[in-house]
Amino acid sequence: MPQHPGQPQQGWQRPPASQPSAPGGFAPGEQAPESSARTALNGLRAEVEKAVVGQSSAVTSMIIGLLCRGHILLEGVPGTAKTLLVRAFSTALQIDTTRVQFTPDLMPGDITGAQIYDARSGEFHFRKGPVFTNLMLADEINRTPPKSQAALLEAMEERQVSVDGESLPLPTPFMVAATQNPVEFEGTYPLPEAQLDRFLMKVRIDLPERNAEIEVLRRHSAGFDPRDLAAAGVRPVASPEDLARARAEITDTLVQPQVLAYIVDVVRATRMSPSLQIGVSPRGATAILNAAKAWAWLQGRQYVSPDDVKTLAFPTLRHRVVLRPEAEMEGISADSVIESILASVPVPR
């Protein structure tokens, strides 16, 4: 079964060698031409993993998010290197990053910025908030009230901030990496479905395997300082220009009509599942499509296969469905529903 980001400890793998052949319309038999952008983006993954151990799925998901102009929701207990992951990305990709700790008293202006009165000039000037960056870490996003959560919604969807009727564009690239603790819910404000739907993927960051955790301790014993990534050997290996070229190349990735139909069938099956109260909207279908194209491109292929769709279904759909109360009481999870749907929907050949 294809790996998916719900199992980060196992990493992302290339689809099996038994991909559908050319007559089926999925595998033209040709790899994509050599690309400096692909080399740089795959090098980015290796560079980030110099600092982040045992979270290869999260690393790959971040790259796919950047390639798709999407946003990532990272769910994991504290101490699993979520902040380190974002900082390592900003260093290796040569982009700016900010971190906002979401708290109950956080105001919308603390995110977007505010008008400041200048006593010397007698005028108001807009002071940009931390959202004016390339990679924003929204730490514990579910700990701030809905009003402040909503302040991030326009920035995520429209990539702009409105101030006194004027729209100020955000830098390019721009991505929000939000975190939340899956265990501690006291004093939290769960994200509404409308805002969850704005995240391209929801990635579960599990505790590392034993060998990976031993490697973490070995590095710290050797003097690793998560606040000094340069000393850890993390160097700039890609740039926003590489990202822009990669996005242009991904648009040429081939998606056969039967693969498009397969994506639609999977999404429509969520709307008919007896375990789900709310299924996936068309935005979810486009999320699978875009993520699968980026994933195929990263592997050097010019086409999207059904296995790519299966691989990306879990992170792109798990936060877009709502379980029925009786299903939750029975211990059914969103991932188990998606897995059942993938097993039941016919795969094109």
C-alpha positions in Angstrom: 0.0 0.0 0.0 1.4 3.5 -0.8 2.9 5.4 2.0 1.1 8.6 3.1 1.8 11.4 5.5 -0.3 9.8 8.2 2.8 7.5 8.6 5.7 10.0 8.7 8.1 7.6 10.3 8.0 5.5 7.2 8.7 8.4 4.9 7.5 9.0 1.4 8.3 6.4 -1.2 8.2 6.3 -4.9 5.2 4.3 -6.3 6.0 0.7 -7.0 7.7 -0.4 -10.1 4.5 -2.0 -11.4 3.0 1.3 -12.4 0.3 1.1 -15.1 2.0 0.9 -18.5 1.6 3.1 -21.5 -1.5 1.4 -22.9 -3.4 2.3 -19.7 -2.6 5.9 -20.3 -0.8 6.6 -17.0 2.9 5.9 -17.7 4.1 7.2 -21.1 7.4 5.5 -20.3 9.4 8.7 -20.2 10.9 10.5 -17.2 10.6 14.2 -17.1 13.6 16.0 -18.6 16.4 17.1 -16.3 15.5 20.1 -14.3 17.7 22.4 -12.2 14.6 23.4 -10.2 13.8 19.7 -9.4 17.4 19.1 -8.4 17.3 22.2 -6.1 13.9 21.2 -4.5 15.0 17.6 -3.9 18.3 19.0 -2.4 16.1 21.2 -0.2 14.6 18.0 1.3 18.0 16.6 2.1 19.3 19.9 3.6 16.3 20.3 5.9 16.8 16.7 7.2 20.2 17.7 8.4 18.4 19.5 11.2 15.1 17.6 11.4 15.3 13.8 12.1 12.6 11.2 11.4 10.0 13.5 9.9 10.5 13.0 6.1 6.8 13.0 5.4 6.4 16.4 7.0 9.5 17.7 5.1 8.0 16.5 1.8 4.6 17.9 2.6 6.1 21.3 3.2 7.8 21.2 -0.2 4.5 20.2 -1.9 2.7 23.0 0.0 5.2 25.5 -1.4 5.0 24.1 -4.9 1.2 24.3 -4.8 0.9 27.7 -3.2 -0.9 26.0 -0.3 -0.8 26.1 3.4 0.0 23.3 5.8 -1.5 22.3 9.2 1.0 20.4 11.3 -0.6 18.4 14.1 1.6 16.9 16.7 2.5 16.9 20.4 5.0 19.5 21.6 8.7 18.7 21.1 8.4 17.1 17.7 10.5 19.7 15.8 7.7 21.6 14.2 9.3 25.0 14.8 12.7 23.7 13.8 11.2 22.4 10.6 10.0 25.8 9.6 13.3 27.5 10.5 15.3 25.0 8.6 13.1 25.5 5.5 13.6 29.3 5.6 17.4 28.9 5.9 17.7 26.3 3.1 15.3 28.1 0.8 16.6 31.6 1.5 13.3 33.1 2.5 12.0 35.2 5.4 10.1 33.6 8.2 8.2 34.8 11.3 6.6 33.0 14.2 3.4 34.0 16.0 2.4 32.3 19.2 -1.4 32.2 19.1 -2.8 33.0 22.5 -6.3 33.8 23.8 -5.5 37.5 24.0 -4.0 37.7 20.5 -5.7 40.5 18.4 -6.2 40.5 14.6 -3.9 43.5 14.4 -1.1 41.5 16.1 -1.2 39.3 12.9 -1.9 41.7 10.1 -0.5 44.9 11.4 -2.0 48.2 12.6 -2.2 51.9 11.9 0.3 53.7 14.1 0.0 57.5 14.8 3.2 59.4 14.2 3.2 62.4 16.5 5.9 64.2 14.5 4.1 64.1 11.2 0.6 64.1 12.6 -0.3 61.2 10.3 -1.1 57.5 10.7 1.2 55.0 9.1 0.6 51.3 8.7 3.0 49.0 10.5 3.1 45.6 8.8 2.4 42.6 11.0 4.2 39.3 11.0 2.0 38.0 8.2 4.1 40.0 5.8 6.7 37.3 5.3 7.4 34.3 3.1 6.8 31.5 5.6 4.7 32.2 8.7 4.6 29.8 11.6 1.2 30.1 13.3 2.0 28.2 16.5 -1.0 26.6 18.3 -3.4 28.3 16.0 -6.4 26.7 17.9 -5.5 28.7 21.1 -6.7 32.0 19.8 -10.4 33.2 19.4 -12.2 32.9 16.1 -11.8 36.7 15.4 -8.1 36.4 15.3 -8.2 33.1 13.4 -10.3 34.8 10.8 -7.7 37.6 10.4 -5.5 35.0 8.9 -8.2 33.7 6.5 -8.0 36.6 4.0 -4.2 36.4 4.0 -4.3 32.6 3.3 -6.9 32.7 0.6 -6.4 36.1 -1.1 -2.7 36.6 -0.2 -3.4 40.1 0.7 -4.3 42.2 3.8 -7.0 44.9 3.6 -6.3 48.1 5.6 -8.8 51.0 5.5 -10.2 49.9 2.1 -6.7 49.4 0.6 -5.4 45.9 -0.3 -1.7 45.3 0.5 -0.3 42.2 -1.3 1.8 39.7 0.7 5.3 38.7 -0.5 5.8 35.8 -2.9 6.2 33.0 -2.0 3.8 33.0 1.0 2.8 30.0 3.0 1.3 29.5 6.5 2.5 26.5 8.5 0.1 26.3 11.4 0.5 23.9 14.4 -1.9 22.4 16.8 -1.7 19.9 19.7 -3.9 16.9 19.1 -4.1 16.0 22.8 -4.6 19.2 24.8 -8.0 20.8 24.0 -8.6 22.8 27.2 -9.0 26.4 26.5 -8.8 25.9 22.7 -11.0 27.2 19.8 -11.3 24.5 17.2 -10.8 25.8 13.7 -14.2 26.0 11.8 -14.6 23.8 8.7 -14.4 26.8 6.4 -10.9 27.7 7.6 -9.7 24.1 7.8 -10.6 23.8 4.1 -8.1 26.6 3.3 -5.2 24.3 4.3 -3.9 22.2 1.4 -2.8 19.4 3.7 -3.1 18.3 7.3 0.1 16.5 8.3 0.3 14.4 11.5 3.8 14.6 13.0 4.2 11.5 15.1 6.9 10.8 17.7 10.0 9.5 16.0 11.0 5.8 15.8 13.5 4.6 18.3 16.5 4.8 16.0 15.5 8.3 14.9 15.2 9.4 18.5 18.6 7.9 19.3 20.0 10.0 16.4 18.3 13.1 17.9 20.0 12.5 21.2 23.4 11.8 19.5 23.3 15.1 17.7 22.4 17.0 20.9 25.2 15.2 22.7 27.6 16.3 20.0 26.6 19.9 20.5 23.6 20.4 18.1 21.9 23.8 18.8 18.5 24.1 17.2 18.9 27.9 17.3 22.2 27.8 15.3 21.3 26.0 12.0 24.5 27.2 10.4 26.5 25.2 12.9 24.4 22.2 12.1 25.5 22.5 8.5 22.2 23.7 7.0 23.0 25.9 4.0 21.0 27.7 1.3 20.5 25.1 -1.5 17.4 26.5 -3.3 15.9 29.9 -3.9 12.5 31.5 -4.6 13.5 31.6 -8.2 13.9 27.8 -8.2 10.4 27.6 -6.7 9.0 29.8 -9.4 10.6 27.6 -12.1 9.3 24.5 -10.5 5.7 25.8 -10.4 5.9 26.6 -14.1 7.2 23.1 -14.9 4.5 21.4 -12.8 1.8 22.9 -14.9 3.0 20.6 -17.8 2.5 17.4 -15.7 0.1 15.2 -17.6 -3.2 14.1 -15.9 -5.2 11.6 -18.0 -9.0 11.9 -18.0 -9.5 8.6 -16.2 -7.3 9.9 -13.4 -9.3 13.0 -13.1 -12.4 10.8 -13.0 -10.8 8.7 -10.3 -10.2 11.8 -8.1 -13.8 12.9 -8.5 -15.1 9.4 -7.7 -13.0 9.3 -4.5 -14.3 12.7 -3.4 -17.9 11.9 -4.2 -17.6 8.7 -2.2 -16.9 10.8 0.9 -20.2 12.6 0.4 -22.1 9.3 0.5 -20.2 7.6 3.3 -22.5 6.6 6.2 -19.7 7.5 8.7 -19.4 11.1 7.5 -21.6 14.0 8.3 -19.8 16.3 5.8 -17.9 15.1 2.7 -15.2 16.7 0.6 -16.0 19.8 -1.5 -14.7 20.4 -5.0 -11.9 22.4 -3.4 -10.7 19.2 -1.9 -10.6 17.5 -5.3 -8.4 20.3 -6.7 -6.2 19.9 -3.6 -5.6 16.2 -4.4 -5.0 17.1 -8.1 -2.4 19.8 -7.4 -0.6 17.9 -4.7 -0.4 14.8 -6.8 1.0 16.8 -9.7 3.7 18.3 -7.5 4.5 14.8 -6.0 4.8 13.3 -9.5 7.1 16.2 -10.6 9.3 15.8 -7.6 9.9 12.1 -8.5 10.8 13.1 -12.1 7.7 11.9 -13.8 5.6 13.8 -16.4 2.3 12.1 -15.4 0.1 11.5 -12.4 -0.8 7.9 -11.6 -3.7 6.6 -9.4 -1.1 5.7 -6.8 -0.2 9.4 -6.5 -3.9 10.1 -5.8 -4.0 7.4 -3.1 -0.8 8.7 -1.6 -2.0 12.3 -1.3 -5.6 11.4 -0.4 -4.9 11.1 3.3 -3.2 14.5 4.0 -5.4 16.5 1.6 -8.8 15.0 2.7 -8.6 14.1 6.4 -9.3 17.6 7.6 -12.1 18.3 5.1 -14.5 15.6 6.4 -16.6 15.6 9.5 -17.4 12.4 11.2 -20.9 11.6 12.5 -21.1 11.5 16.3 -22.0 7.8 16.3 -19.0 7.0 14.1 -16.7 8.9 16.6 -18.2 6.9 19.5 -17.4 3.7 17.6 -13.7 4.8 17.4 -13.8 5.4 13.6 -11.3 8.0 12.4 -11.2 10.2 9.3 -8.2 8.2 8.0 -10.0 4.9 8.4 -12.9 6.2 6.4 -10.6 7.5 3.6 -8.8 4.1 3.6 -12.1 2.3 3.2 -13.1 4.6 0.4 -9.8 4.1 -1.5 -10.3 0.3 -1.1 -13.9 0.5 -2.6 -13.5 3.0 -5.4 -12.4 1.2 -8.6 -8.9 2.1 -9.7 -8.5 2.9 -13.4 -6.4 0.6 -15.4 
